[in-house]
Amino acid sequence: MSDSAAGLDDLRDLYQEVVMDRGRHPRHGARPARFDVSARGDNPMCGDRVEVFVAFDPQGAIETVGFEARGCAISIASADLMADTVTGRAPADARALFAAFREMVKTGHCPACDRAGDAAALERLQPLAGVHEYPSRVKCATLAWHALDAALDQAAEGKGVTR
C-alpha cells in the first residue's frame, strides 16, 4: 500500500471517528433555555427526526443553536456540526454555508465552497463529505440544515417567539 493510500485510509478513519463521536455525544443536542424560532424536520424514509432551536443576538446574528433529534449517527453528527458552524453568523451566511454543504454531501467536492467565504467552517463539515458515496444518506446529512433553513424563514417573517 502506498503512503498516499495509507494516508487516505487514516483520513477516512478520522472522519468516521468524528461522525460517530458527534452522533453519540452531540455538544448541542438539547433545547436551549431561550430560543426565538424552531422548526422540525422529518425523513420518513429512515425515521430520522430533528427539531432545531435558534436564538438571535440583538444584531440579528445566530447566537445559539440547539437541537433535539432521533436518528442515525450521520443525522445527529450533521446537526451538531451545523450548530458549531453557524453560531455567530448572520442568517444569510448560514444559508450560504448550507448551499455549499449540500453540494459537498451530494458530490464529494464543492466548487461553491470558495464562494461561501469560509474555508474553516467548511473544513469543520468535511467529515460528512463521504456521504456522497451513499446517495440515500444525503437526506440524513441535510435534514437539520433544512430545519434550520425553515427556522430562519420564520425569523425573517417575524414569526419567532422567545421562550
C-alpha positions as CSV (number, residue, x, y, z in Angstrom):
1,M,0.0,0.0,0.0
2,S,1.4,3.4,-0.9
3,D,1.9,6.2,1.6
4,S,-0.9,8.2,-0.1
5,A,-3.3,5.3,0.1
6,A,-2.5,4.8,3.8
7,G,-2.9,8.5,4.4
8,L,-6.4,8.4,2.7
9,D,-7.4,5.5,4.9
10,D,-6.2,7.3,8.0
11,L,-8.3,10.4,7.0
12,R,-11.4,8.2,6.4
13,D,-10.9,6.6,9.8
14,L,-10.6,10.1,11.4
15,Y,-13.7,11.3,9.7
16,Q,-15.6,8.2,10.7
17,E,-14.5,8.8,14.3
18,V,-15.7,12.4,14.2
19,V,-19.1,11.3,12.9
20,M,-19.5,8.5,15.4
21,D,-18.4,10.8,18.3
22,R,-20.7,13.6,17.3
23,G,-23.5,11.1,16.7
24,R,-23.2,9.6,20.1
25,H,-22.2,12.6,22.1
26,P,-23.6,15.8,20.4
27,R,-22.4,19.0,22.0
28,H,-25.6,20.9,21.1
29,G,-28.1,18.2,21.4
30,A,-30.6,19.9,23.8
31,R,-33.3,22.6,23.7
32,P,-31.7,25.8,24.7
33,A,-33.2,27.7,27.7
34,R,-34.1,30.6,25.4
35,F,-34.8,30.4,21.7
36,D,-36.5,32.7,19.2
37,V,-37.6,30.2,16.5
38,S,-37.7,26.5,16.0
39,A,-38.5,24.1,13.1
40,R,-38.8,20.4,12.7
41,G,-37.6,18.1,10.0
42,D,-38.6,14.5,9.3
43,N,-37.1,12.0,7.0
44,P,-39.9,9.4,6.6
45,M,-37.7,7.1,4.5
46,C,-35.5,6.3,7.5
47,G,-37.3,7.7,10.5
48,D,-34.8,10.5,11.4
49,R,-36.4,13.4,13.1
50,V,-34.9,16.7,14.3
51,E,-36.2,19.9,15.9
52,V,-33.8,22.9,15.6
53,F,-33.9,25.8,18.0
54,V,-32.3,29.2,17.2
55,A,-31.7,32.2,19.3
56,F,-30.5,35.5,17.8
57,D,-28.4,38.2,19.3
58,P,-29.5,41.9,19.3
59,Q,-27.8,42.4,16.0
60,G,-29.6,39.5,14.3
61,A,-26.8,37.0,14.2
62,I,-27.3,33.5,15.3
63,E,-26.4,33.4,18.9
64,T,-27.3,29.8,19.9
65,V,-28.4,26.7,18.1
66,G,-29.6,23.6,19.8
67,F,-31.5,20.6,18.6
68,E,-33.4,17.5,19.7
69,A,-33.1,14.5,17.4
70,R,-33.8,10.9,16.9
71,G,-31.9,9.3,14.1
72,C,-28.7,7.8,12.7
73,A,-25.2,9.0,13.6
74,I,-24.9,10.9,10.3
75,S,-28.1,12.9,11.0
76,I,-27.2,13.7,14.6
77,A,-23.5,14.5,13.8
78,S,-24.6,16.8,11.0
79,A,-26.9,18.7,13.3
80,D,-24.2,19.0,15.9
81,L,-21.5,20.2,13.4
82,M,-24.1,22.6,11.8
83,A,-24.7,24.1,15.3
84,D,-21.0,24.7,15.7
85,T,-20.6,26.1,12.2
86,V,-23.5,28.6,12.1
87,T,-23.2,30.0,15.6
88,G,-22.2,33.7,15.5
89,R,-23.1,34.1,11.8
90,A,-25.7,36.2,10.0
91,P,-28.6,34.2,8.7
92,A,-27.5,34.9,5.1
93,D,-24.1,33.4,5.9
94,A,-25.6,30.3,7.4
95,R,-27.7,29.8,4.2
96,A,-24.6,30.2,2.0
97,L,-22.9,27.5,4.2
98,F,-25.9,25.3,3.7
99,A,-25.7,25.6,0.0
100,A,-22.0,24.8,0.0
101,F,-22.5,21.9,2.4
102,R,-25.4,20.4,0.3
103,E,-23.1,20.5,-2.7
104,M,-20.3,18.8,-0.8
105,V,-22.5,15.9,0.5
106,K,-24.1,15.4,-2.9
107,T,-20.9,15.3,-4.9
108,G,-18.0,14.9,-2.6
109,H,-16.4,18.2,-3.7
110,C,-17.6,21.7,-3.5
111,P,-16.8,24.3,-6.2
112,A,-19.1,26.7,-4.4
113,C,-17.1,26.3,-1.2
114,D,-14.7,29.0,-2.1
115,R,-17.6,31.4,-2.8
116,A,-19.2,30.5,0.5
117,G,-16.5,32.7,2.0
118,D,-15.4,30.5,4.9
119,A,-13.0,27.6,4.3
120,A,-12.5,27.0,8.0
121,A,-16.2,26.5,8.5
122,L,-16.5,24.1,5.6
123,E,-13.4,22.2,6.8
124,R,-15.3,21.5,10.1
125,L,-18.0,19.9,7.9
126,Q,-15.6,17.9,5.9
127,P,-16.1,14.7,7.9
128,L,-19.6,14.4,6.2
129,A,-18.3,14.7,2.6
130,G,-18.1,11.0,2.3
131,V,-21.9,10.8,2.4
132,H,-21.9,11.4,-1.3
133,E,-20.8,7.8,-1.8
134,Y,-24.2,6.8,-0.3
135,P,-26.9,8.8,-2.0
136,S,-29.7,7.6,0.3
137,R,-27.8,9.1,3.2
138,V,-27.6,12.7,1.8
139,K,-31.1,13.4,3.3
140,C,-29.8,12.3,6.7
141,A,-26.9,14.7,6.4
142,T,-29.0,17.7,5.3
143,L,-32.1,17.1,7.5
144,A,-31.1,19.5,10.3
145,W,-29.9,22.1,7.7
146,H,-33.4,22.1,6.1
147,A,-34.9,22.6,9.6
148,L,-32.5,25.5,10.2
149,D,-33.5,27.0,6.9
150,A,-37.2,26.8,7.9
151,A,-36.5,28.4,11.3
152,L,-34.6,31.2,9.6
153,D,-37.6,31.7,7.3
154,Q,-39.8,32.0,10.4
155,A,-37.5,34.7,11.8
156,A,-37.5,36.6,8.5
157,E,-41.3,36.5,8.5
158,G,-41.4,37.7,12.1
159,K,-43.0,34.5,13.4
160,G,-40.5,33.8,16.2
161,V,-41.4,33.7,19.8
162,T,-38.8,34.0,22.5
163,R,-39.2,31.2,25.1
